[in-house]
């Protein structure tokens, strides 16, 4: 009796049939078949790589936004001016796309639509206002740094995303790094810096609602960004037009151009598109975890732009946050072969 050899494609199909795989990356699954485990690991590794690249690209833009916003506030611009540039530029660019795609009300409902619009707009006001009281390093730690914690808790409560022991360990690393940065700031309770800290935490909470609403409705990143930008433009610009103390008319063209490009194009459109892709691939809590890299990237960007070198405690915090992000985001971990 001859030996029947299965074609390689058939063997691969059989191996893949044992893989639990969907568009919501949840890390590695331990499978009984070694061959199936290898295929699953390869596919999960590629999926994680894609999601992580999107997440890292978005975080790079956010880190630059914090530094550029801080620079803008050193000029004649106010937080309200910067918000107007952001919403106006992004809203006009994305208006045709939002009109074409619609409100997605059947998936969002009123609560979800409000969470998308206000969740994308409120962090701009909270963070920019907080920068009047506290430095950019604190903004990076308490806004995007704490946001993964809030997203993980909201996703567990509203989306039934499992808050595993591994994620809890990673979130503990992130929290430890954030606390180290804030503790080393030397600010005292009751100081004006604490006002900024409260505003940064409010920005993190608002962004967490945006993330969970986008994930629950399964909106793509650009669609969510368009709804947020256009809604914010329609709500805010009429109010801004009658506000006293605005300085757009007397600001220099270079200041206006820099803020319009970074705030209105890079941050409000491109970063949200990238962030939406990361959340779509990795899930809400895992995709949001990359935002915790902002303190590290902000500190690194501050070296050439602001001439500020991180202190030893800052480097320790950066290491803790980076490790926590890798764990929470579902980063591949080596497995021992048997």
CORJOSUL-V389012 format. One record per residue. N is the residue number from 1. RES is the residue in one letter. SS is DSSP state (alpha for helix, beta for strand, coil for the rest). PSI is psi in whole degrees, -180 to 180 (* if undefined). Layout:
n: [N/N]
res: [RES/RES]
ss: [SS/SS]
psi: [PSI/PSI]
This chain:
n: [1/2/3/4/5/6/7/8/9/10/11/12/13/14/15/16/17/18/19/20/21/22/23/24/25/26/27/28/29/30/31/32/33/34/35/36/37/38/39/40/41/42/43/44/45/46/47/48/49/50/51/52/53/54/55/56/57/58/59/60/61/62/63/64/65/66/67/68/69/70/71/72/73/74/75/76/77/78/79/80/81/82/83/84/85/86/87/88/89/90/91/92/93/94/95/96/97/98/99/100/101/102/103/104/105/106/107/108/109/110/111/112/113/114/115/116/117/118/119/120/121/122/123/124/125/126/127/128/129/130/131/132/133/134/135/136/137/138/139/140/141/142/143/144/145/146/147/148/149/150/151/152/153/154/155/156/157/158/159/160/161/162/163/164/165/166/167/168/169/170/171/172/173/174/175/176/177/178/179/180/181/182/183/184/185/186/187/188/189/190/191/192/193/194/195/196/197/198/199/200/201/202/203/204/205/206/207/208/209/210/211/212/213/214/215/216/217/218/219/220/221/222/223/224/225/226/227/228/229/230/231/232/233/234/235/236/237/238/239/240/241/242/243/244/245/246/247/248/249/250/251/252/253/254/255/256/257/258/259/260/261/262/263/264/265/266/267/268/269/270/271/272/273/274/275/276/277/278/279/280/281/282/283/284/285/286/287/288/289/290/291/292/293/294/295/296/297/298/299/300/301/302/303/304/305/306/307/308/309/310/311/312/313/314/315/316/317/318/319/320/321/322/323/324/325/326/327/328/329/330/331/332/333/334/335/336/337/338]
res: [X/X/X/X/X/X/X/X/X/X/X/X/X/X/X/X/X/X/X/X/X/X/X/X/X/X/X/X/X/X/X/X/X/X/X/X/X/X/X/X/X/X/X/X/X/X/X/X/X/X/X/X/X/X/X/X/X/X/X/X/X/X/X/X/X/X/X/X/X/X/X/X/X/X/X/X/X/X/X/X/X/X/X/X/X/X/X/X/X/X/X/X/X/X/X/X/X/X/X/X/X/X/X/X/X/X/X/X/X/X/X/X/X/X/X/X/X/X/X/X/X/X/X/X/X/X/X/X/X/X/X/X/X/X/X/X/X/X/X/X/X/X/X/X/X/X/X/X/X/X/X/X/X/X/X/X/X/X/X/X/X/X/X/X/X/X/X/X/X/X/X/X/X/X/X/X/X/X/X/X/X/X/X/X/X/X/X/X/X/X/X/X/X/X/X/X/X/X/X/X/X/X/X/X/X/X/X/X/X/X/X/X/X/X/X/X/X/X/X/X/X/X/X/X/X/X/X/X/X/X/X/X/X/X/X/X/X/X/X/X/X/X/X/X/X/X/X/X/X/X/X/X/X/X/X/X/X/X/X/X/X/X/X/X/X/X/X/X/X/X/X/X/X/X/X/X/X/X/X/X/X/X/X/X/X/X/X/X/X/X/X/X/X/X/X/X/X/X/X/X/X/X/X/X/X/X/X/X/X/X/X/X/X/X/X/X/X/X/X/X/X/X/X/X/X/X/X/X/X/X/X/X/X/X/X/X/X/X]
ss: [coil/coil/coil/coil/coil/coil/coil/alpha/alpha/alpha/alpha/alpha/alpha/alpha/alpha/alpha/coil/coil/coil/coil/coil/coil/coil/coil/coil/coil/coil/coil/coil/coil/coil/coil/coil/alpha/alpha/alpha/alpha/alpha/alpha/alpha/alpha/alpha/alpha/alpha/alpha/alpha/alpha/alpha/alpha/alpha/alpha/alpha/alpha/alpha/alpha/alpha/alpha/alpha/alpha/alpha/alpha/alpha/alpha/alpha/alpha/alpha/alpha/alpha/alpha/alpha/alpha/alpha/alpha/coil/coil/coil/coil/coil/alpha/alpha/alpha/alpha/alpha/alpha/alpha/alpha/alpha/alpha/alpha/alpha/alpha/alpha/alpha/alpha/alpha/alpha/alpha/alpha/alpha/alpha/alpha/coil/coil/coil/alpha/alpha/alpha/alpha/alpha/alpha/alpha/alpha/alpha/alpha/alpha/alpha/alpha/alpha/alpha/alpha/alpha/alpha/alpha/alpha/alpha/alpha/alpha/alpha/alpha/alpha/coil/coil/coil/coil/coil/alpha/alpha/alpha/alpha/alpha/alpha/alpha/alpha/alpha/alpha/alpha/alpha/alpha/alpha/alpha/alpha/alpha/alpha/alpha/alpha/alpha/alpha/alpha/alpha/coil/coil/coil/coil/coil/alpha/alpha/alpha/alpha/alpha/alpha/alpha/alpha/alpha/alpha/alpha/alpha/alpha/alpha/alpha/alpha/alpha/alpha/alpha/coil/coil/coil/coil/coil/coil/coil/coil/alpha/alpha/alpha/alpha/alpha/alpha/alpha/alpha/alpha/alpha/alpha/alpha/alpha/alpha/alpha/alpha/alpha/alpha/alpha/alpha/alpha/alpha/alpha/alpha/alpha/alpha/coil/coil/coil/alpha/alpha/alpha/alpha/alpha/alpha/alpha/alpha/alpha/alpha/alpha/alpha/alpha/alpha/alpha/alpha/alpha/alpha/alpha/alpha/alpha/coil/coil/coil/coil/coil/coil/alpha/alpha/alpha/coil/coil/alpha/alpha/alpha/alpha/alpha/alpha/alpha/alpha/alpha/alpha/alpha/alpha/alpha/alpha/alpha/alpha/alpha/alpha/alpha/alpha/alpha/alpha/alpha/alpha/alpha/alpha/alpha/alpha/alpha/alpha/coil/alpha/alpha/alpha/alpha/alpha/alpha/alpha/alpha/alpha/alpha/alpha/alpha/alpha/alpha/alpha/alpha/alpha/alpha/alpha/alpha/alpha/alpha/alpha/coil/coil/coil/coil/coil/alpha/alpha/alpha/alpha/alpha/alpha/alpha/alpha/alpha/alpha/alpha/alpha/alpha/alpha/alpha/alpha/alpha/coil/coil/coil/coil/coil/coil/coil/coil/coil/coil]
psi: [124/159/123/122/123/139/150/-40/-37/-42/-40/-39/-42/-41/-43/-23/-18/0/129/107/130/-177/-8/97/129/19/-163/140/138/116/155/-35/127/-40/-42/-36/-39/-46/-42/-42/-42/-46/-42/-37/-42/-39/-42/-40/-44/-50/-39/-36/-42/-45/-44/-38/-42/-43/-36/-41/-42/-40/-42/-34/-42/-44/-44/-38/-40/-40/-40/-36/-14/-11/-157/-8/147/167/-33/-34/-46/-40/-40/-42/-43/-53/-38/-49/-51/-40/-43/-40/-40/-2/-48/-38/-44/-39/-40/-40/-25/-179/-11/38/-29/-26/-33/-44/178/-43/-46/-40/-42/-40/-37/-47/-55/-32/-27/-25/-44/-41/-29/-47/-46/-47/-46/-40/-38/-29/-13/-21/-26/155/168/-34/-38/-37/-44/-35/-43/-16/-79/-24/-40/-21/-41/-34/-46/-39/-43/-42/-43/-40/-38/-39/-40/-32/-3/26/133/129/84/166/-33/-44/-37/-39/-46/-42/-33/-39/-46/-47/-40/-41/-41/-45/-35/-41/-46/-42/-37/-8/-23/6/147/154/137/-2/169/-26/-32/-27/-46/-40/-43/-38/-39/-41/-36/-39/-40/-41/-43/-42/-31/-40/-40/-48/-47/-40/-43/-42/-43/-41/-7/46/143/159/-40/-37/-45/-42/-39/-45/-43/-46/-48/-43/-43/-40/-46/-32/-37/-43/-39/-36/-42/-34/-26/6/138/156/9/152/15/-36/-25/-2/153/155/-33/-41/-43/-44/-42/-48/-39/-42/-49/-45/-48/-29/-60/-52/-49/-20/-65/-44/-37/-34/-47/-42/-40/-37/-40/-44/-39/-34/-44/-15/167/-55/-38/-43/-40/-23/-28/-23/-25/-10/-9/-43/-41/-48/-35/-43/-40/-40/-28/-20/-56/-29/-45/-6/26/120/132/145/168/-41/-30/-41/-38/-44/-40/-42/-43/-45/-43/-43/-41/-40/-44/-41/-49/-35/-2/31/141/136/139/142/142/128/146/*]
